[in-house]
Structures are given as structure tokens and as C-alpha cells.
Amino acid sequence: RDVLGSRGLGDVYKRQTQKYIDLRKTLSDEEYRAQIPPIPANVEPNGTYAEMKEIGSGSRDWTEGQWDFYRWMYCRLVEDVEQQIGRILTALENSGLADHTIVVFTSDHGEMGQSHGLVFKSRLFEEATRTPLIISGPGVKKGVVDSKSLTSGIDLVPTLCDLAGIPVPENLSGKSLKPVLTGQTDKIDREYIIVESSSGYQINDGRYKYTACLLYTSDAADDLI
């Protein structure tokens, strides 16, 4: 079985990126412009956040054309991921295992996408900290969207154990999402979640967020609310 190391993954990224660089050359300007996602409404930093634009790996001093290409390229790469997910789901259907399999789609972080003039997961803004979490499988209600519960990646192990009928290991920080997924309740009982990254940490109770942001220009952290 082949295992991709960091160098192997880097080669994959380069190939996929080059594929869309080449694709762009085949599109007319009209075709290309029609595919570019809209500019985020909050593209300009404001207030205390303005000083953050020049700090960290997420800052880019790009032209309008470069920003357009970045957003276009990102959507093309997302489409690649969707195609691979489709291959997995098709294989499950063809194997007869789909009705007996729990499928989870999630991510470890979001993407700034030019919001606040930033890219990557560079700051603890909503665009970077809000991640997708889609779960399907036996007993999971279909077509239900939960926008009330505060969830985190630490909830995956207790949730999967609970759904599979396996005892949940003791002393886990996460919570099982099974009650929401199966329709027993409409919200997980949780007061807040904690988010951490190299740029700082955040406490989020669903309504308010307290963020301690490390600006790297001093030894002290600047607190942003």
C-alpha cells in the first residue's frame, strides 16, 4: 500500500494547480469571469483588525486579478474534492455497504477566502474557524441542518462510538452528537467551545467570541472581542 508523505502530497497539489492554470488558458475572458466567485462583503480589514493584515502568512498584497484567480482556483480545487467524495460514495453503493456505513465529511479548518484581505486559516475569524460537518448513516435523520449546536472535532470519536453501539471511552473531552443526529434533541448541551491555532485562542459560546490574538510583534497577546 502506497503512503503519501509530505513530498508526495506536494506533488499532487502542484499537479492539480497546474491543471487549472492550463485550463484558465483555454477559457475566454467571458467564460472565466462568469466562473469567478463574488468578492466577500468584508474584504477590507477594519478597526483593530486592520493592523493584522500585514502580520502572519495569511496576508497578501495582490492585485484584483490575482485575487480573482485565487478565488476561482480555490473553487476548482473544491470541485476536485467533491469528485473524489463521489467516487467513495459510488464504491459504497456498488459494494452493498452504503446502508451499513457511517459517512463523515468534515475539515480541520475553514478558509479566509479574501475576507479581511486574508487567505488560508491565518486568523481566528469565523471564515477560518467554522468548519463543515456532515454525517450520514444508519439511524441518522436525513435532510436535517443543525445551526444551533456548538460542535468540534473532538466530538467525532464519541459520536462514532455511540452511533456504532460501542462504549464511549471515559474522560473524553468531546460529546456524542447522536442525540441531534437521530432526532432525540435539537441541540447539544454545551456552554462553549475552545478554538486554538498558532495565531491565538478563542472561546465561543455561540453568541459571543473572546479571542486572544498573538500579533507576533510583541511578547504580549492582544485581546480582541
Phi, psi and omega per residue, in radians:
R1 nan 2.254 -3.141
D2 -1.423 2.357 3.078
V3 -2.072 2.187 -3.120
L4 -1.457 2.150 2.986
G5 -1.487 -3.036 -3.115
S6 -1.087 -0.635 3.124
R7 -1.173 -0.717 3.126
G8 -1.110 -0.746 3.097
L9 -1.115 -0.668 3.101
G10 -1.054 -0.667 3.110
D11 -1.149 -0.672 3.104
V12 -1.100 -0.800 3.136
Y13 -1.036 -0.751 -3.120
K14 -1.115 -0.728 -3.137
R15 -1.125 -0.782 -3.122
Q16 -1.155 -0.709 3.114
T17 -1.101 -0.784 -3.132
Q18 -1.110 -0.603 3.123
K19 -1.010 -0.731 -3.097
Y20 -1.451 -0.430 2.982
I21 -1.096 -0.747 3.107
D22 -1.184 -0.674 3.121
L23 -1.081 -0.731 3.141
R24 -0.974 -0.631 -3.105
K25 -1.189 -0.373 -3.137
T26 -1.553 -0.187 -3.094
L27 -1.602 2.492 2.991
S28 -1.259 2.826 3.117
D29 -1.030 -0.641 -3.139
E30 -1.157 -0.762 3.115
E31 -1.113 -0.750 -3.123
Y32 -1.121 -0.824 -3.112
R33 -1.076 -0.597 -3.126
A34 -1.197 -0.350 -3.090
Q35 -1.698 -0.139 -3.075
I36 -1.363 2.200 3.102
P37 -1.105 2.704 3.137
P38 -1.149 2.722 3.087
I39 -1.237 2.392 3.108
P40 -1.009 2.598 -3.113
A41 -1.201 -0.449 -3.071
N42 -1.907 0.792 -3.021
V43 -1.228 -0.478 -3.096
E44 -1.652 2.267 3.035
P45 -1.061 2.648 -3.133
N46 -2.522 2.689 3.080
G47 1.011 -2.393 -3.116
T48 -1.078 -0.505 -3.091
Y49 -1.208 -0.355 -3.052
A50 -1.007 -0.682 -3.113
E51 -1.197 -0.294 -3.124
M52 -1.339 -0.285 -3.044
K53 -1.068 -0.612 -3.078
E54 -1.611 0.128 -3.041
I55 -2.011 2.321 3.044
G56 1.569 3.017 -3.029
S57 -1.294 -0.209 -3.061
G58 -1.473 -0.126 -3.098
S59 -1.444 2.405 3.111
R60 -2.411 2.283 3.071
D61 -1.746 1.213 -3.025
W62 -1.724 2.749 3.017
T63 -1.348 2.936 3.103
E64 -1.022 -0.699 3.130
G65 -1.131 -0.654 3.110
Q66 -1.196 -0.687 3.078
W67 -1.112 -0.726 3.115
D68 -1.042 -0.768 -3.110
F69 -1.159 -0.666 3.099
Y70 -1.048 -0.837 -3.128
R71 -1.166 -0.668 3.113
W72 -1.121 -0.828 -3.126
M73 -1.083 -0.729 -3.119
Y74 -1.045 -0.766 3.139
C75 -1.144 -0.627 3.103
R76 -1.139 -0.706 3.134
L77 -1.194 -0.605 3.047
V78 -1.093 -0.689 3.096
E79 -1.078 -0.636 3.060
D80 -1.050 -0.772 3.119
V81 -1.075 -0.745 -3.140
E82 -1.066 -0.664 3.111
Q83 -1.128 -0.685 3.131
Q84 -1.198 -0.649 3.058
I85 -1.089 -0.719 3.095
G86 -1.034 -0.677 3.114
R87 -1.100 -0.731 -3.133
I88 -1.143 -0.797 -3.119
L89 -1.136 -0.655 3.100
T90 -1.131 -0.729 3.120
A91 -1.097 -0.671 3.097
L92 -1.116 -0.751 3.120
E93 -1.101 -0.807 -3.092
N94 -1.167 -0.474 -3.118
S95 -1.498 -0.175 -3.104
G96 1.394 0.221 -3.088
L97 -1.743 -0.097 -3.013
A98 -1.014 -0.681 -3.092
D99 -1.336 -0.087 -3.111
H100 -2.163 0.392 -3.060
T101 -2.230 2.338 3.015
I102 -1.579 2.167 -3.126
V103 -1.946 2.250 3.132
V104 -2.139 2.242 3.009
F105 -2.066 2.125 3.137
T106 -2.684 -3.064 -3.141
S107 -2.622 2.752 3.139
D108 -1.477 -0.231 3.094
H109 -2.884 2.931 3.087
G110 -1.636 -2.623 -3.109
E111 -2.587 2.265 -3.111
M112 -1.090 -0.666 3.018
G113 1.053 0.568 -3.125
Q114 1.473 -0.126 3.043
S115 -1.049 2.393 -3.071
H116 1.018 0.338 3.138
G117 1.228 0.463 -3.055
L118 -2.177 2.827 3.050
V119 -2.217 3.062 3.109
F120 1.118 -2.650 3.141
K121 -1.921 0.616 -2.850
S122 -1.146 -0.457 -3.106
R123 -2.407 2.768 -3.095
L124 -1.455 0.980 3.012
F125 -1.600 2.929 -3.101
E126 -0.988 -0.686 -3.096
E127 -1.078 -0.561 -3.101
A128 -1.586 -0.534 -3.050
T129 -1.601 -0.414 3.125
R130 -1.441 2.093 -3.071
T131 -2.090 2.719 3.100
P132 -1.289 2.560 3.023
L133 -2.575 1.809 -3.132
I134 -2.103 2.202 -3.104
I135 -2.259 2.307 3.058
S136 -2.381 2.755 3.126
G137 2.689 -3.077 -3.122
P138 -1.016 2.221 3.104
G139 1.500 -0.198 -3.133
V140 -1.461 2.219 -3.136
K141 -1.154 2.416 -3.104
K142 -1.567 2.589 3.025
G143 1.254 0.263 -3.121
V144 -1.696 2.254 3.089
V145 -1.986 2.094 -3.127
D146 -1.824 1.973 3.115
S147 -1.953 0.188 -3.096
K148 -1.768 -0.662 -3.026
S149 -1.310 2.442 2.988
L150 -1.544 2.031 -3.102
T151 -2.153 2.856 -3.115
S152 -2.620 2.878 3.108
G153 -1.051 -0.432 3.131
I154 -1.213 -0.168 3.125
D155 -1.469 -0.208 -3.020
L156 -1.141 -0.820 -3.100
V157 -1.083 -0.896 3.117
P158 -1.107 -0.575 3.126
T159 -1.167 -0.823 -3.121
L160 -1.158 -0.699 3.086
C161 -1.069 -0.788 -3.100
D162 -1.118 -0.762 3.134
L163 -1.147 -0.579 -3.108
A164 -1.518 -0.038 -3.130
G165 1.327 0.411 3.134
I166 -1.754 2.399 3.100
P167 -0.972 2.314 3.130
V168 -1.343 2.217 3.125
P169 -0.967 2.520 -3.134
E170 -1.296 2.796 3.045
N171 1.150 0.385 3.027
L172 -1.417 2.508 3.133
S173 -1.353 -0.444 -3.073
G174 -1.377 2.964 3.125
K175 -2.104 2.571 3.059
S176 -1.282 2.322 3.108
L177 -1.630 0.079 -3.090
K178 -0.966 -0.733 -3.133
P179 -0.994 -0.632 3.098
V180 -1.334 -0.753 -3.087
L181 -1.112 -0.562 -3.099
T182 -1.715 0.042 3.068
G183 1.469 0.213 3.126
Q184 -1.285 -0.469 3.085
T185 -2.625 2.926 -3.128
D186 -1.889 0.074 -3.129
K187 -2.782 2.426 3.085
I188 -1.341 2.425 3.126
D189 -1.366 1.643 -3.127
R190 -2.630 2.330 -3.098
E191 -1.446 -0.614 -3.089
Y192 -2.856 2.900 2.992
I193 -2.209 2.727 3.112
I194 -1.979 2.287 3.133
V195 -2.043 2.356 3.139
E196 -2.285 2.620 2.990
S197 -2.753 3.130 3.122
S198 -1.155 -0.272 -3.115
S199 -1.614 -0.075 3.133
G200 2.564 -2.734 3.111
Y201 -2.539 2.853 -3.032
Q202 -2.585 2.499 2.992
I203 -1.995 2.221 -3.034
N204 -2.242 2.114 3.123
D205 -1.832 0.233 3.132
G206 1.654 -0.483 3.088
R207 -1.973 -0.758 -3.138
Y208 -2.093 2.666 3.077
K209 -2.266 2.345 3.003
Y210 -1.967 2.121 -3.071
T211 -2.102 2.215 2.977
A212 -1.767 1.925 -3.007
C213 -1.833 2.182 3.106
L214 -1.526 1.941 -3.050
L215 -1.578 -0.043 3.039
Y216 1.194 -0.184 -3.091
T217 -1.549 -0.136 3.104
S218 -2.644 3.023 3.134
D219 -1.353 -0.264 -3.070
A220 -1.675 2.670 3.083
A221 -1.642 2.461 3.063
D222 -1.639 2.221 -3.129
D223 -1.537 2.185 3.128
L224 -2.084 2.316 3.125
I225 -1.992 nan nan
